């Protein structure tokens, strides 16, 4: 009979199911016999004590919180829809504020592309003043940095490649 485990053509089974052969005897004997319960240290003064038998009490702050703020009943469909609308409105408002602060140049560009009339001229003047005030705060620096990085990447060439055409 040959030993199948030594056969190099036999793939290794990660989940063996054949346990008919006895495992080899370990040179390290077990610390405890399998049937004995684990021994406690000699420092335990009460042999019959079990930590799971101790009475448990709810945290006072948790109980006070549940008393002061009882759980609300689940929302109905109309309440869920109102929550979704509120979340959507808050998200859109935050996006608009971020764009107005950090992308004021787009507002100027949009106002300059509109057909001229009194309302568009007013919006264009407001956009110019808004952009000038924000540039004093430095809110346009991230956009300028991105534009400079993009221009640098556009000008980059491989060694031996011709220079970029002028604009």
MDAnalysis code that builds the backbone (N, CA, C; Angstrom):
import MDAnalysis as mda
import numpy as np

u = mda.Universe.empty(501, n_residues=167, atom_resindex=np.repeat(np.arange(167), 3), trajectory=True)
u.add_TopologyAttr("name", ["N", "CA", "C"] * 167)
u.add_TopologyAttr("resid", np.arange(1, 168))
u.add_TopologyAttr("resname", ["UNK", "UNK", "UNK", "UNK", "UNK", "UNK", "UNK", "UNK", "UNK", "UNK", "UNK", "UNK", "UNK", "UNK", "UNK", "UNK", "UNK", "UNK", "UNK", "UNK", "UNK", "UNK", "UNK", "UNK", "UNK", "UNK", "UNK", "UNK", "UNK", "UNK", "UNK", "UNK", "UNK", "UNK", "UNK", "UNK", "UNK", "UNK", "UNK", "UNK", "UNK", "UNK", "UNK", "UNK", "UNK", "UNK", "UNK", "UNK", "UNK", "UNK", "UNK", "UNK", "UNK", "UNK", "UNK", "UNK", "UNK", "UNK", "UNK", "UNK", "UNK", "UNK", "UNK", "UNK", "UNK", "UNK", "UNK", "UNK", "UNK", "UNK", "UNK", "UNK", "UNK", "UNK", "UNK", "UNK", "UNK", "UNK", "UNK", "UNK", "UNK", "UNK", "UNK", "UNK", "UNK", "UNK", "UNK", "UNK", "UNK", "UNK", "UNK", "UNK", "UNK", "UNK", "UNK", "UNK", "UNK", "UNK", "UNK", "UNK", "UNK", "UNK", "UNK", "UNK", "UNK", "UNK", "UNK", "UNK", "UNK", "UNK", "UNK", "UNK", "UNK", "UNK", "UNK", "UNK", "UNK", "UNK", "UNK", "UNK", "UNK", "UNK", "UNK", "UNK", "UNK", "UNK", "UNK", "UNK", "UNK", "UNK", "UNK", "UNK", "UNK", "UNK", "UNK", "UNK", "UNK", "UNK", "UNK", "UNK", "UNK", "UNK", "UNK", "UNK", "UNK", "UNK", "UNK", "UNK", "UNK", "UNK", "UNK", "UNK", "UNK", "UNK", "UNK", "UNK", "UNK", "UNK", "UNK", "UNK", "UNK", "UNK", "UNK", "UNK", "UNK", "UNK", "UNK"])
u.atoms.positions = np.array([
    [0.841, -1.172, 0.000],
    [0.000, 0.000, 0.000],
    [0.884, 1.232, 0.000],
    [0.527, 2.212, -0.800],
    [1.339, 3.431, -0.895],
    [0.702, 4.531, -0.063],
    [1.517, 5.457, 0.298],
    [1.023, 6.601, 1.057],
    [0.526, 7.642, 0.066],
    [-0.798, 7.910, 0.061],
    [-1.389, 8.843, -0.906],
    [-0.938, 10.279, -0.681],
    [-0.579, 10.613, 0.539],
    [-0.199, 12.000, 0.806],
    [1.138, 12.359, 0.175],
    [1.965, 11.364, -0.107],
    [3.257, 11.637, -0.721],
    [3.178, 11.691, -2.240],
    [2.031, 11.388, -2.810],
    [1.876, 11.389, -4.256],
    [1.840, 12.831, -4.757],
    [2.807, 13.292, -5.609],
    [2.819, 14.689, -6.054],
    [1.696, 15.021, -7.020],
    [1.069, 14.022, -7.643],
    [-0.016, 14.283, -8.580],
    [-1.368, 14.421, -7.886],
    [-1.452, 14.099, -6.602],
    [-2.709, 14.179, -5.857],
    [-2.836, 15.591, -5.296],
    [-3.904, 16.315, -5.652],
    [-4.059, 17.670, -5.120],
    [-4.377, 17.640, -3.627],
    [-3.962, 18.674, -2.960],
    [-4.192, 18.764, -1.526],
    [-5.650, 19.138, -1.303],
    [-6.312, 18.421, -0.432],
    [-7.715, 18.674, -0.137],
    [-7.785, 19.629, 1.062],
    [-8.322, 20.845, 0.879],
    [-8.343, 21.782, 2.002],
    [-9.344, 21.386, 3.080],
    [-10.359, 20.586, 2.718],
    [-11.359, 20.166, 3.678],
    [-11.430, 18.643, 3.660],
    [-10.527, 17.968, 4.375],
    [-10.518, 16.501, 4.322],
    [-11.755, 15.940, 5.012],
    [-12.297, 14.883, 4.419],
    [-13.475, 14.240, 4.983],
    [-13.191, 12.795, 5.382],
    [-12.055, 12.282, 5.012],
    [-11.709, 10.906, 5.328],
    [-10.916, 10.893, 6.632],
    [-11.579, 10.490, 7.703],
    [-10.918, 10.462, 9.004],
    [-10.761, 9.033, 9.513],
    [-10.639, 8.095, 8.604],
    [-10.531, 6.695, 9.019],
    [-9.173, 6.421, 9.640],
    [-8.139, 7.053, 9.169],
    [-6.808, 6.814, 9.708],
    [-6.647, 7.591, 11.004],
    [-5.976, 6.988, 11.962],
    [-5.721, 7.661, 13.230],
    [-4.651, 8.735, 13.030],
    [-4.842, 9.912, 13.636],
    [-3.798, 10.928, 13.513],
    [-2.557, 10.470, 14.257],
    [-1.417, 10.974, 13.853],
    [-0.186, 10.551, 14.532],
    [-0.198, 11.023, 15.987],
    [0.487, 10.275, 16.828],
    [0.540, 10.614, 18.250],
    [1.391, 11.857, 18.405],
    [0.848, 12.827, 19.141],
    [1.555, 14.091, 19.341],
    [2.657, 13.911, 20.375],
    [3.814, 14.499, 20.131],
    [4.870, 14.411, 21.144],
    [4.556, 15.302, 22.355],
    [3.528, 16.134, 22.234],
    [3.155, 17.016, 23.333],
    [1.874, 16.498, 23.970],
    [1.907, 16.041, 25.200],
    [0.698, 15.501, 25.822],
    [-0.278, 16.632, 26.137],
    [-1.582, 16.321, 26.178],
    [-2.559, 17.369, 26.498],
    [-2.380, 17.830, 27.942],
    [-2.723, 19.073, 28.183],
    [-2.578, 19.627, 29.524],
    [-3.630, 19.082, 30.468],
    [-4.827, 18.840, 29.965],
    [-5.917, 18.324, 30.775],
    [-6.508, 17.123, 30.063],
    [-7.123, 16.296, 30.812],
    [-7.841, 15.208, 30.174],
    [-9.159, 15.760, 29.671],
    [-9.683, 15.273, 28.541],
    [-10.870, 15.867, 27.946],
    [-12.104, 15.840, 28.827],
    [-12.237, 14.892, 29.761],
    [-13.448, 14.795, 30.560],
    [-13.446, 15.676, 31.801],
    [-12.303, 16.163, 32.230],
    [-12.239, 16.934, 33.470],
    [-12.677, 18.378, 33.231],
    [-13.430, 18.951, 34.179],
    [-13.761, 20.376, 34.053],
    [-12.521, 21.221, 34.309],
    [-12.481, 22.407, 33.759],
    [-11.290, 23.233, 33.977],
    [-11.164, 23.610, 35.456],
    [-9.951, 23.620, 35.928],
    [-9.678, 23.930, 37.326],
    [-9.545, 25.438, 37.501],
    [-10.171, 25.938, 38.563],
    [-10.000, 27.342, 38.921],
    [-8.744, 27.487, 39.751],
    [-8.263, 28.699, 39.793],
    [-7.066, 28.934, 40.586],
    [-7.407, 28.812, 42.065],
    [-6.410, 28.610, 42.870],
    [-6.621, 28.432, 44.304],
    [-7.037, 29.732, 44.977],
    [-6.955, 30.851, 44.261],
    [-7.296, 32.124, 44.883],
    [-8.804, 32.342, 44.964],
    [-9.601, 31.509, 44.290],
    [-11.056, 31.643, 44.377],
    [-11.500, 31.183, 45.755],
    [-12.130, 32.051, 46.497],
    [-12.513, 31.712, 47.871],
    [-13.850, 31.017, 47.940],
    [-14.685, 31.121, 46.880],
    [-16.000, 30.490, 46.910],
    [-16.092, 29.547, 45.721],
    [-16.056, 28.260, 45.990],
    [-16.069, 27.275, 44.899],
    [-17.384, 27.265, 44.136],
    [-18.492, 27.611, 44.783],
    [-19.793, 27.542, 44.138],
    [-20.182, 28.819, 43.418],
    [-19.340, 29.849, 43.445],
    [-19.693, 31.129, 42.828],
    [-19.605, 31.036, 41.308],
    [-20.557, 31.651, 40.654],
    [-20.559, 31.721, 39.198],
    [-20.889, 33.165, 38.819],
    [-20.066, 33.764, 38.001],
    [-20.253, 35.177, 37.653],
    [-21.557, 35.395, 36.899],
    [-22.078, 34.383, 36.229],
    [-23.317, 34.536, 35.469],
    [-24.551, 34.525, 36.367],
    [-24.377, 34.119, 37.628],
    [-25.502, 34.104, 38.557],
    [-25.697, 35.437, 39.261],
    [-24.788, 36.386, 39.065],
    [-24.898, 37.661, 39.748],
    [-26.095, 38.440, 39.230],
    [-26.783, 39.159, 40.123],
    [-27.915, 39.959, 39.636],
    [-27.403, 41.114, 38.774],
    [-28.101, 41.376, 37.687],
    [-27.720, 42.481, 36.818],
    [-28.758, 43.577, 36.941],
    [-28.296, 44.805, 36.819],
    [-29.175, 45.954, 36.954],
    [-28.929, 46.865, 35.774],
    [-29.987, 47.474, 35.285],
    [-29.859, 48.376, 34.149],
    [-29.170, 49.661, 34.597],
    [-28.378, 50.226, 33.706],
    [-27.699, 51.477, 33.986],
    [-28.749, 52.558, 34.283],
    [-28.505, 53.344, 35.324],
    [-29.465, 54.369, 35.738],
    [-29.664, 55.409, 34.645],
    [-28.592, 55.799, 33.991],
    [-28.690, 56.807, 32.940],
    [-29.504, 56.292, 31.750],
    [-29.357, 55.015, 31.436],
    [-30.141, 54.430, 30.347],
    [-31.624, 54.418, 30.698],
    [-31.936, 54.039, 31.933],
    [-33.335, 54.024, 32.353],
    [-33.921, 55.429, 32.351],
    [-33.160, 56.410, 32.809],
    [-33.631, 57.792, 32.813],
    [-33.856, 58.288, 31.389],
    [-32.957, 57.935, 30.485],
    [-33.112, 58.338, 29.094],
    [-34.357, 57.736, 28.466],
    [-34.652, 56.463, 28.782],
    [-35.841, 55.838, 28.231],
    [-37.102, 56.461, 28.832],
    [-37.020, 56.880, 30.099],
    [-38.166, 57.522, 30.732],
    [-38.381, 58.920, 30.164],
    [-37.291, 59.677, 29.988],
    [-37.405, 61.055, 29.498],
    [-37.716, 61.102, 28.010],
    [-37.165, 60.183, 27.239],
    [-37.347, 60.171, 25.787],
    [-37.842, 58.794, 25.363],
    [-39.126, 58.531, 25.528],
    [-39.624, 57.202, 25.163],
    [-39.493, 56.983, 23.660],
    [-39.317, 55.724, 23.253],
    [-39.175, 55.456, 21.815],
    [-40.448, 55.841, 21.064],
    [-40.253, 56.423, 19.899],
    [-41.373, 56.874, 19.086],
    [-41.909, 55.706, 18.259],
    [-43.177, 55.754, 17.915],
    [-43.704, 54.706, 17.033],
    [-43.086, 54.857, 15.640],
    [-43.001, 53.775, 14.891],
    [-42.416, 53.868, 13.552],
    [-43.241, 54.796, 12.654],
    [-42.543, 55.432, 11.717],
    [-43.199, 56.367, 10.807],
    [-44.043, 55.630, 9.774],
    [-45.125, 56.277, 9.363],
    [-45.928, 55.729, 8.275],
    [-45.313, 56.175, 6.955],
    [-45.964, 55.857, 5.854],
    [-45.413, 56.188, 4.536],
    [-45.270, 57.694, 4.341],
    [-46.224, 58.457, 4.837],
    [-46.155, 59.906, 4.687],
    [-44.992, 60.482, 5.495],
    [-44.753, 59.951, 6.673],
    [-43.623, 60.398, 7.485],
    [-42.288, 60.049, 6.852],
    [-42.206, 58.839, 6.281],
    [-40.976, 58.438, 5.583],
    [-40.724, 59.343, 4.383],
    [-41.783, 59.692, 3.647],
    [-41.620, 60.569, 2.486],
    [-41.181, 61.960, 2.928],
    [-41.737, 62.457, 4.032],
    [-41.335, 63.771, 4.530],
    [-39.878, 63.759, 4.969],
    [-39.444, 62.676, 5.615],
    [-38.039, 62.561, 6.026],
    [-37.123, 62.539, 4.802],
    [-37.523, 61.806, 3.767],
    [-36.715, 61.732, 2.546],
    [-36.638, 63.093, 1.860],
    [-37.764, 63.824, 1.801],
    [-37.741, 65.165, 1.202],
    [-36.853, 66.111, 2.001],
    [-36.927, 66.021, 3.321],
    [-36.109, 66.891, 4.169],
    [-34.627, 66.591, 3.956],
    [-34.263, 65.302, 3.913],
    [-32.868, 64.936, 3.699],
    [-32.385, 65.403, 2.323],
    [-33.224, 65.225, 1.296],
    [-32.859, 65.648, -0.055],
    [-32.688, 67.159, -0.122],
    [-33.577, 67.887, 0.504],
    [-33.474, 69.349, 0.502],
    [-32.211, 69.811, 1.202],
    [-31.889, 69.220, 2.330],
    [-30.678, 69.610, 3.053],
    [-29.420, 69.277, 2.251],
    [-29.423, 68.135, 1.586],
    [-28.262, 67.748, 0.772],
    [-28.078, 68.695, -0.403],
    [-29.173, 69.032, -1.068],
    [-29.081, 69.950, -2.207],
    [-28.646, 71.342, -1.753],
    [-29.146, 71.814, -0.621],
    [-28.747, 73.117, -0.102],
    [-27.253, 73.133, 0.220],
    [-26.751, 72.076, 0.821],
    [-25.323, 72.004, 1.129],
    [-24.495, 72.015, -0.159],
    [-24.939, 71.290, -1.188],
    [-24.205, 71.270, -2.460],
    [-24.202, 72.650, -3.112],
    [-25.340, 73.347, -3.071],
    [-25.419, 74.686, -3.666],
    [-24.488, 75.646, -2.939],
    [-24.460, 75.587, -1.620],
    [-23.583, 76.488, -0.853],
    [-22.121, 76.209, -1.173],
    [-21.733, 74.938, -1.236],
    [-20.343, 74.603, -1.563],
    [-19.991, 75.103, -2.959],
    [-20.889, 74.917, -3.925],
    [-20.612, 75.384, -5.280],
    [-20.567, 76.904, -5.358],
    [-21.441, 77.600, -4.632],
    [-21.405, 79.066, -4.651],
    [-20.117, 79.601, -4.056],
    [-19.592, 78.936, -3.053],
    [-18.371, 79.427, -2.407],
    [-17.137, 79.046, -3.213],
    [-17.009, 77.798, -3.596],
    [-15.766, 77.334, -4.208],
    [-15.776, 77.327, -5.733],
    [-16.901, 77.650, -6.374],
    [-16.948, 77.652, -7.826],
    [-17.711, 78.882, -8.320],
    [-17.372, 80.053, -7.778],
    [-18.061, 81.292, -8.133],
    [-17.789, 81.683, -9.585],
    [-16.695, 81.227, -10.155],
    [-16.372, 81.559, -11.540],
    [-17.412, 80.978, -12.499],
    [-17.994, 79.847, -12.160],
    [-19.031, 79.268, -13.020],
    [-20.262, 80.155, -13.077],
    [-20.603, 80.771, -11.973],
    [-21.731, 81.703, -11.959],
    [-21.448, 82.897, -12.876],
    [-20.211, 83.395, -12.845],
    [-19.828, 84.498, -13.744],
    [-19.912, 84.049, -15.202],
    [-19.371, 82.885, -15.493],
    [-19.392, 82.383, -16.870],
    [-20.815, 82.180, -17.369],
    [-21.684, 81.658, -16.521],
    [-23.066, 81.452, -16.916],
    [-23.740, 82.787, -17.211],
    [-23.510, 83.790, -16.358],
    [-24.150, 85.095, -16.554],
    [-23.659, 85.760, -17.838],
    [-22.405, 85.546, -18.205],
    [-21.859, 86.158, -19.435],
    [-22.383, 85.475, -20.691],
    [-22.858, 84.246, -20.590],
    [-23.341, 83.517, -21.759],
    [-24.814, 83.776, -22.056],
    [-25.513, 84.447, -21.157],
    [-26.934, 84.696, -21.348],
    [-27.154, 85.885, -22.283],
    [-28.291, 85.920, -22.986],
    [-28.577, 87.080, -23.842],
    [-28.721, 88.333, -22.962],
    [-28.174, 89.465, -23.421],
    [-28.155, 90.653, -22.557],
    [-29.547, 91.240, -22.334],
    [-29.818, 91.546, -21.095],
    [-30.988, 92.318, -20.695],
    [-30.718, 92.836, -19.281],
    [-31.693, 93.527, -18.701],
    [-31.457, 94.155, -17.412],
    [-31.221, 93.113, -16.308],
    [-31.990, 92.040, -16.277],
    [-31.847, 91.019, -15.244],
    [-30.517, 90.299, -15.320],
    [-30.091, 89.973, -16.547],
    [-28.822, 89.265, -16.714],
    [-27.662, 90.187, -16.343],
    [-27.765, 91.476, -16.689],
    [-26.710, 92.426, -16.327],
    [-26.598, 92.537, -14.804],
    [-27.732, 92.522, -14.120],
    [-27.716, 92.576, -12.655],
    [-27.078, 91.321, -12.069],
    [-27.439, 90.158, -12.593],
    [-26.854, 88.901, -12.116],
    [-25.364, 88.877, -12.397],
    [-24.935, 89.383, -13.541],
    [-23.510, 89.406, -13.876],
    [-22.740, 90.302, -12.916],
    [-23.296, 91.479, -12.588],
    [-22.634, 92.369, -11.632],
    [-22.564, 91.731, -10.248],
    [-23.662, 91.093, -9.822],
    [-23.650, 90.403, -8.528],
    [-22.628, 89.265, -8.507],
    [-22.519, 88.546, -9.612],
    [-21.556, 87.450, -9.691],
    [-20.132, 87.981, -9.630],
    [-19.875, 89.135, -10.278],
    [-18.535, 89.731, -10.230],
    [-18.187, 90.153, -8.804],
    [-19.135, 90.805, -8.121],
    [-18.880, 91.242, -6.745],
    [-18.697, 90.031, -5.837],
    [-19.556, 89.011, -5.997],
    [-19.458, 87.796, -5.190],
    [-18.107, 87.117, -5.382],
    [-17.665, 86.991, -6.616],
    [-16.387, 86.352, -6.902],
    [-15.234, 87.159, -6.329],
    [-15.303, 88.502, -6.430],
    [-14.239, 89.350, -5.884],
    [-14.164, 89.209, -4.360],
    [-15.296, 89.181, -3.687],
    [-15.303, 89.039, -2.222],
    [-14.762, 87.679, -1.801],
    [-15.135, 86.642, -2.519],
    [-14.645, 85.313, -2.157],
    [-13.158, 85.157, -2.453],
    [-12.664, 85.853, -3.472],
    [-11.228, 85.770, -3.751],
    [-10.424, 86.446, -2.656],
    [-11.022, 87.444, -1.977],
    [-10.346, 88.049, -0.830],
    [-10.203, 87.046, 0.317],
    [-11.164, 86.164, 0.431],
    [-11.098, 85.123, 1.468],
    [-10.202, 83.950, 1.066],
    [-9.873, 83.854, -0.212],
    [-9.045, 82.752, -0.697],
    [-9.853, 81.528, -1.101],
    [-11.156, 81.686, -1.295],
    [-11.991, 80.540, -1.671],
    [-11.748, 80.113, -3.106],
    [-11.111, 80.955, -3.917],
    [-10.850, 80.578, -5.306],
    [-9.503, 79.867, -5.462],
    [-8.725, 79.753, -4.396],
    [-7.408, 79.119, -4.497],
    [-7.482, 77.632, -4.878],
    [-8.424, 76.840, -4.359],
    [-8.474, 75.440, -4.813],
    [-8.752, 75.313, -6.310],
    [-9.636, 76.140, -6.835],
    [-9.931, 76.092, -8.267],
    [-8.715, 76.517, -9.088],
    [-8.017, 77.556, -8.635],
    [-6.807, 77.985, -9.341],
    [-5.735, 76.896, -9.304],
    [-5.596, 76.231, -8.145],
    [-4.614, 75.145, -8.042],
    [-4.934, 74.002, -8.983],
    [-6.212, 73.629, -9.064],
    [-6.599, 72.569, -10.000],
    [-6.351, 72.977, -11.446],
    [-6.648, 74.247, -11.770],
    [-6.421, 74.711, -13.132],
    [-4.932, 74.708, -13.470],
    [-4.088, 75.132, -12.535],
    [-2.641, 75.122, -12.780],
    [-2.121, 73.696, -12.938],
    [-2.623, 72.773, -12.115],
    [-2.194, 71.375, -12.244],
    [-2.633, 70.803, -13.586],
    [-3.862, 71.113, -14.012],
    [-4.340, 70.632, -15.302],
    [-3.497, 71.202, -16.438],
    [-3.150, 72.502, -16.362],
    [-2.314, 73.104, -17.404],
    [-0.926, 72.458, -17.427],
    [-0.392, 72.149, -16.247],
    [0.908, 71.472, -16.193],
    [0.862, 70.089, -16.798],
    [-0.199, 69.347, -16.538],
    [-0.335, 68.016, -17.115],
    [-0.543, 68.091, -18.625],
    [-1.240, 69.120, -19.086],
    [-1.464, 69.277, -20.514],
    [-0.160, 69.608, -21.228],
    [0.720, 70.343, -20.563],
    [2.007, 70.721, -21.156],
    [3.037, 69.595, -21.058],
    [2.825, 68.612, -20.239],
    [3.796, 67.536, -20.035],
    [3.961, 66.728, -21.323],
    [5.191, 66.352, -21.582],
    [5.514, 65.570, -22.778],
    [6.483, 64.454, -22.409],
    [6.457, 63.394, -23.194],
    [7.423, 62.329, -23.035],
    [8.767, 62.808, -23.559],
    [9.861, 62.190, -23.089],
    [11.171, 62.597, -23.616],
    [11.229, 62.392, -25.125],
    [11.691, 63.408, -25.835],
    [11.810, 63.352, -27.275],
    [10.536, 63.757, -28.003],
    [9.472, 64.008, -27.293],
    [8.213, 64.407, -27.921],
    [8.238, 65.924, -28.160],
    [7.595, 66.357, -29.238],
    [7.559, 67.782, -29.569],
    [6.787, 68.559, -28.500],
    [7.078, 69.833, -28.397],
    [6.413, 70.684, -27.421],
    [4.934, 70.835, -27.784],
    [4.159, 71.193, -26.795],
    [2.726, 71.367, -27.005],
    [2.475, 72.556, -27.919],
    [1.466, 72.462, -28.776],
    [1.174, 73.597, -29.652],
    [0.647, 74.771, -28.818],
    [1.011, 75.992, -29.189],
    [0.507, 77.147, -28.432],
    [-0.995, 77.326, -28.669],
    [-1.642, 77.892, -27.681],
    [-3.090, 78.085, -27.807],
    [-3.412, 79.376, -28.492],
])
